[in-house]
Amino acid sequence: MPPFVPRYIGRPELLKQLGISKATLLRWSKKRGFPAALPASGKMPIYDLQEVDAWLRNSPNT
């Protein structure tokens, strides 16, 4: 069986892994096209890791 690879990440963990603040994440979302949180993700926004990875790979000067 292949190892479990999570598909989604909560905002606190995303901020920690990227080493950025919530304000930076919101700015990237508005001005740089960072992937939006999944709809109806509840109180804690969650993000699709594949979308985040694709954005990081294709975004200059992240």
The first five atom37 places (N, CA, C, CB, O) and aatype in JSON, in Angstrom:
{
  "aatype": [12, 14, 14, 13, 19, 14, 1, 18, 9, 7, 1, 14, 6, 10, 10, 11, 5, 10, 7, 9, 15, 11, 0, 16, 10, 10, 1, 17, 15, 11, 11, 1, 7, 13, 14, 0, 0, 10, 14, 0, 15, 7, 11, 12, 14, 9, 18, 3, 10, 5, 6, 19, 3, 0, 17, 10, 1, 2, 15, 14, 2, 16],
  "atom_mask": [
    [1, 1, 1, 1, 1],
    [1, 1, 1, 1, 1],
    [1, 1, 1, 1, 1],
    [1, 1, 1, 1, 1],
    [1, 1, 1, 1, 1],
    [1, 1, 1, 1, 1],
    [1, 1, 1, 1, 1],
    [1, 1, 1, 1, 1],
    [1, 1, 1, 1, 1],
    [1, 1, 1, 0, 1],
    [1, 1, 1, 1, 1],
    [1, 1, 1, 1, 1],
    [1, 1, 1, 1, 1],
    [1, 1, 1, 1, 1],
    [1, 1, 1, 1, 1],
    [1, 1, 1, 1, 1],
    [1, 1, 1, 1, 1],
    [1, 1, 1, 1, 1],
    [1, 1, 1, 0, 1],
    [1, 1, 1, 1, 1],
    [1, 1, 1, 1, 1],
    [1, 1, 1, 1, 1],
    [1, 1, 1, 1, 1],
    [1, 1, 1, 1, 1],
    [1, 1, 1, 1, 1],
    [1, 1, 1, 1, 1],
    [1, 1, 1, 1, 1],
    [1, 1, 1, 1, 1],
    [1, 1, 1, 1, 1],
    [1, 1, 1, 1, 1],
    [1, 1, 1, 1, 1],
    [1, 1, 1, 1, 1],
    [1, 1, 1, 0, 1],
    [1, 1, 1, 1, 1],
    [1, 1, 1, 1, 1],
    [1, 1, 1, 1, 1],
    [1, 1, 1, 1, 1],
    [1, 1, 1, 1, 1],
    [1, 1, 1, 1, 1],
    [1, 1, 1, 1, 1],
    [1, 1, 1, 1, 1],
    [1, 1, 1, 0, 1],
    [1, 1, 1, 1, 1],
    [1, 1, 1, 1, 1],
    [1, 1, 1, 1, 1],
    [1, 1, 1, 1, 1],
    [1, 1, 1, 1, 1],
    [1, 1, 1, 1, 1],
    [1, 1, 1, 1, 1],
    [1, 1, 1, 1, 1],
    [1, 1, 1, 1, 1],
    [1, 1, 1, 1, 1],
    [1, 1, 1, 1, 1],
    [1, 1, 1, 1, 1],
    [1, 1, 1, 1, 1],
    [1, 1, 1, 1, 1],
    [1, 1, 1, 1, 1],
    [1, 1, 1, 1, 1],
    [1, 1, 1, 1, 1],
    [1, 1, 1, 1, 1],
    [1, 1, 1, 1, 1],
    [1, 1, 1, 1, 1]
  ],
  "atom_positions": [
    [[0.84, -1.18, 0.0], [0.0, 0.0, 0.0], [0.89, 1.25, 0.0], [-0.96, -0.01, 1.22], [1.81, 1.34, 0.81]],
    [[0.62, 2.21, -0.89], [1.44, 3.43, -0.92], [1.2, 4.27, 0.33], [1.14, 4.25, -2.2], [0.14, 4.17, 0.95]],
    [[2.16, 5.11, 0.69], [1.99, 5.94, 1.89], [0.85, 6.93, 1.68], [3.3, 6.7, 2.22], [0.58, 7.37, 0.56]],
    [[0.19, 7.27, 2.78], [-0.9, 8.23, 2.74], [-0.35, 9.63, 2.48], [-1.72, 8.2, 4.06], [0.55, 10.1, 3.19]],
    [[-0.88, 10.28, 1.47], [-0.48, 11.65, 1.16], [-1.72, 12.53, 1.29], [0.14, 11.75, -0.28], [-2.68, 12.37, 0.54]],
    [[-1.7, 13.46, 2.24], [-2.88, 14.3, 2.42], [-3.15, 15.17, 1.2], [-2.72, 15.18, 3.65], [-2.22, 15.61, 0.52]],
    [[-4.4, 15.42, 0.93], [-4.8, 16.22, -0.23], [-5.13, 17.65, 0.17], [-5.99, 15.58, -0.93], [-5.07, 18.56, -0.66]],
    [[-5.49, 17.85, 1.44], [-5.93, 19.16, 1.9], [-5.1, 19.6, 3.1], [-7.42, 19.14, 2.26], [-4.54, 18.78, 3.82]],
    [[-5.05, 20.92, 3.3], [-4.3, 21.47, 4.42], [-5.08, 22.65, 4.99], [-2.86, 21.9, 3.97], [-5.64, 23.46, 4.25]],
    [[-5.1, 22.73, 6.31], [-5.75, 23.86, 6.97], [-4.87, 25.1, 6.89], [0.0, 0.0, 0.0], [-3.66, 25.0, 6.73]],
    [[-5.5, 26.26, 7.01], [-4.74, 27.5, 6.9], [-3.61, 27.63, 7.91], [-5.67, 28.66, 7.05], [-2.52, 28.06, 7.52]],
    [[-3.81, 27.29, 9.2], [-2.69, 27.43, 10.14], [-1.45, 26.64, 9.71], [-3.11, 26.99, 11.53], [-0.33, 27.14, 9.78]],
    [[-1.66, 25.41, 9.26], [-0.53, 24.58, 8.83], [0.09, 25.11, 7.54], [-0.97, 23.11, 8.65], [1.31, 25.08, 7.36]],
    [[-0.75, 25.6, 6.63], [-0.26, 26.18, 5.38], [0.63, 27.39, 5.66], [-1.43, 26.59, 4.47], [1.71, 27.52, 5.09]],
    [[0.17, 28.26, 6.55], [0.96, 29.45, 6.91], [2.3, 29.04, 7.51], [0.18, 30.34, 7.9], [3.34, 29.62, 7.19]],
    [[2.26, 28.03, 8.38], [3.49, 27.55, 9.02], [4.46, 26.98, 7.99], [3.16, 26.49, 10.09], [5.65, 27.29, 8.02]],
    [[3.95, 26.14, 7.08], [4.82, 25.52, 6.09], [5.41, 26.54, 5.12], [4.07, 24.46, 5.32], [6.56, 26.41, 4.7]],
    [[4.62, 27.54, 4.75], [5.12, 28.56, 3.83], [5.94, 29.64, 4.53], [3.97, 29.2, 3.08], [6.67, 30.39, 3.88]],
    [[5.81, 29.72, 5.84], [6.54, 30.74, 6.6], [6.02, 32.14, 6.32], [0.0, 0.0, 0.0], [6.8, 33.1, 6.24]],
    [[4.7, 32.27, 6.19], [4.1, 33.57, 5.89], [3.0, 33.86, 6.9], [3.54, 33.6, 4.44], [2.58, 32.99, 7.65]],
    [[2.54, 35.13, 6.9], [1.46, 35.53, 7.78], [0.12, 35.4, 7.05], [1.66, 36.98, 8.26], [0.07, 35.21, 5.84]],
    [[-0.94, 35.49, 7.83], [-2.28, 35.46, 7.25], [-2.46, 36.64, 6.28], [-3.36, 35.5, 8.36], [-3.07, 36.5, 5.23]],
    [[-1.91, 37.8, 6.65], [-2.02, 38.98, 5.78], [-1.34, 38.73, 4.43], [-1.39, 40.21, 6.47], [-1.86, 39.14, 3.39]],
    [[-0.2, 38.07, 4.44], [0.5, 37.76, 3.19], [-0.33, 36.81, 2.35], [1.89, 37.16, 3.47], [-0.45, 36.99, 1.14]],
    [[-0.89, 35.8, 2.98], [-1.72, 34.84, 2.25], [-2.92, 35.55, 1.6], [-2.21, 33.71, 3.2], [-3.24, 35.3, 0.44]],
    [[-3.57, 36.43, 2.34], [-4.71, 37.16, 1.79], [-4.28, 38.08, 0.65], [-5.4, 37.98, 2.9], [-4.99, 38.22, -0.34]],
    [[-3.12, 38.7, 0.8], [-2.59, 39.57, -0.27], [-2.29, 38.74, -1.52], [-1.32, 40.31, 0.2], [-2.61, 39.15, -2.63]],
    [[-1.67, 37.59, -1.35], [-1.37, 36.72, -2.5], [-2.67, 36.29, -3.18], [-0.56, 35.47, -2.05], [-2.74, 36.21, -4.4]],
    [[-3.71, 36.03, -2.37], [-5.0, 35.61, -2.94], [-5.61, 36.71, -3.79], [-5.97, 35.23, -1.82], [-6.15, 36.44, -4.86]],
    [[-5.51, 37.95, -3.33], [-6.11, 39.08, -4.05], [-5.28, 39.53, -5.25], [-6.31, 40.23, -3.12], [-5.83, 39.84, -6.3]],
    [[-3.96, 39.58, -5.1], [-3.12, 40.2, -6.12], [-2.3, 39.24, -6.97], [-2.19, 41.15, -5.47], [-1.83, 39.61, -8.04]],
    [[-2.14, 38.01, -6.51], [-1.27, 37.08, -7.24], [-1.97, 35.8, -7.68], [-0.09, 36.72, -6.39], [-1.35, 34.93, -8.28]],
    [[-3.25, 35.7, -7.39], [-4.0, 34.53, -7.83], [-3.77, 33.27, -7.04], [0.0, 0.0, 0.0], [-3.94, 32.17, -7.56]],
    [[-3.38, 33.4, -5.77], [-3.2, 32.22, -4.93], [-4.52, 31.48, -4.85], [-2.69, 32.62, -3.5], [-5.57, 32.12, -4.78]],
    [[-4.51, 30.14, -4.87], [-5.76, 29.38, -4.83], [-6.63, 29.74, -3.62], [-5.46, 27.88, -4.81], [-6.13, 29.91, -2.51]],
    [[-7.9, 29.86, -3.87], [-8.85, 30.18, -2.8], [-9.08, 28.97, -1.92], [-10.18, 30.68, -3.39], [-8.87, 27.83, -2.32]],
    [[-9.51, 29.25, -0.7], [-9.9, 28.16, 0.2], [-11.1, 27.44, -0.42], [-10.25, 28.69, 1.64], [-11.86, 28.02, -1.19]],
    [[-11.24, 26.19, -0.07], [-12.36, 25.41, -0.6], [-13.68, 25.97, -0.08], [-12.21, 23.92, -0.23], [-13.76, 26.37, 1.09]],
    [[-14.7, 25.99, -0.92], [-15.99, 26.48, -0.47], [-16.56, 25.6, 0.64], [-16.98, 26.55, -1.65], [-16.34, 24.38, 0.67]],
    [[-17.27, 26.22, 1.54], [-17.91, 25.5, 2.65], [-16.9, 24.71, 3.49], [-18.97, 24.57, 2.13], [-17.2, 23.61, 3.95]],
    [[-15.71, 25.29, 3.68], [-14.7, 24.58, 4.46], [-14.84, 24.86, 5.95], [-13.31, 24.98, 4.0], [-14.01, 24.42, 6.75]],
    [[-15.88, 25.56, 6.34], [-16.15, 25.78, 7.76], [-15.37, 26.94, 8.33], [0.0, 0.0, 0.0], [-14.95, 27.85, 7.62]],
    [[-15.19, 26.9, 9.66], [-14.51, 28.0, 10.35], [-13.04, 28.09, 9.99], [-14.66, 27.85, 11.84], [-12.47, 29.18, 9.9]],
    [[-12.42, 26.93, 9.79], [-11.0, 26.93, 9.41], [-10.9, 26.67, 7.91], [-10.19, 25.86, 10.23], [-11.2, 25.56, 7.46]],
    [[-10.49, 27.66, 7.14], [-10.34, 27.45, 5.7], [-9.35, 26.33, 5.41], [-9.89, 28.74, 5.0], [-8.32, 26.2, 6.08]],
    [[-9.67, 25.52, 4.41], [-8.74, 24.48, 3.97], [-8.45, 24.68, 2.49], [-9.32, 23.07, 4.23], [-9.26, 25.22, 1.73]],
    [[-7.27, 24.23, 2.1], [-6.78, 24.43, 0.74], [-6.41, 23.1, 0.12], [-5.58, 25.38, 0.74], [-6.0, 22.17, 0.81]],
    [[-6.55, 23.02, -1.18], [-6.17, 21.84, -1.94], [-4.66, 21.9, -2.17], [-6.96, 21.75, -3.31], [-4.16, 22.83, -2.8]],
    [[-3.94, 20.92, -1.65], [-2.48, 20.94, -1.76], [-1.99, 20.9, -3.21], [-1.9, 19.76, -0.99], [-0.95, 21.49, -3.52]],
    [[-2.71, 20.21, -4.08], [-2.29, 20.16, -5.48], [-2.38, 21.54, -6.13], [-3.15, 19.15, -6.26], [-1.51, 21.91, -6.92]],
    [[-3.42, 22.29, -5.81], [-3.56, 23.64, -6.35], [-2.47, 24.56, -5.8], [-4.95, 24.22, -6.02], [-1.89, 25.36, -6.54]],
    [[-2.2, 24.45, -4.51], [-1.15, 25.27, -3.89], [0.2, 24.94, -4.51], [-1.11, 25.05, -2.36], [0.97, 25.84, -4.84]],
    [[0.5, 23.65, -4.66], [1.77, 23.23, -5.25], [1.93, 23.76, -6.68], [1.88, 21.69, -5.24], [2.99, 24.25, -7.05]],
    [[0.88, 23.65, -7.46], [0.92, 24.14, -8.85], [1.16, 25.64, -8.86], [-0.39, 23.8, -9.6], [1.93, 26.14, -9.68]],
    [[0.5, 26.37, -7.97], [0.68, 27.82, -7.91], [2.13, 28.17, -7.53], [-0.31, 28.45, -6.9], [2.75, 29.05, -8.13]],
    [[2.66, 27.47, -6.53], [4.03, 27.74, -6.1], [5.04, 27.46, -7.22], [4.38, 26.9, -4.87], [6.01, 28.2, -7.37]],
    [[4.82, 26.41, -7.97], [5.73, 26.05, -9.06], [5.68, 27.06, -10.22], [5.4, 24.66, -9.57], [6.68, 27.27, -10.89]],
    [[4.52, 27.67, -10.44], [4.35, 28.55, -11.59], [4.36, 30.03, -11.27], [3.08, 28.22, -12.27], [4.21, 30.86, -12.16]],
    [[4.52, 30.37, -10.01], [4.48, 31.76, -9.61], [5.89, 32.29, -9.39], [3.63, 31.93, -8.33], [6.61, 31.81, -8.52]],
    [[6.29, 33.29, -10.18], [7.62, 33.87, -9.98], [7.66, 34.71, -8.71], [8.02, 34.74, -11.19], [6.66, 35.31, -8.32]],
    [[8.8, 34.74, -8.07], [9.03, 35.6, -6.89], [8.02, 35.37, -5.77], [9.0, 37.05, -7.29], [7.44, 36.33, -5.26]],
    [[7.82, 34.14, -5.41], [6.85, 33.85, -4.36], [7.35, 34.25, -3.03], [6.49, 32.41, -4.33], [6.66, 34.08, -2.03]]
  ]
}
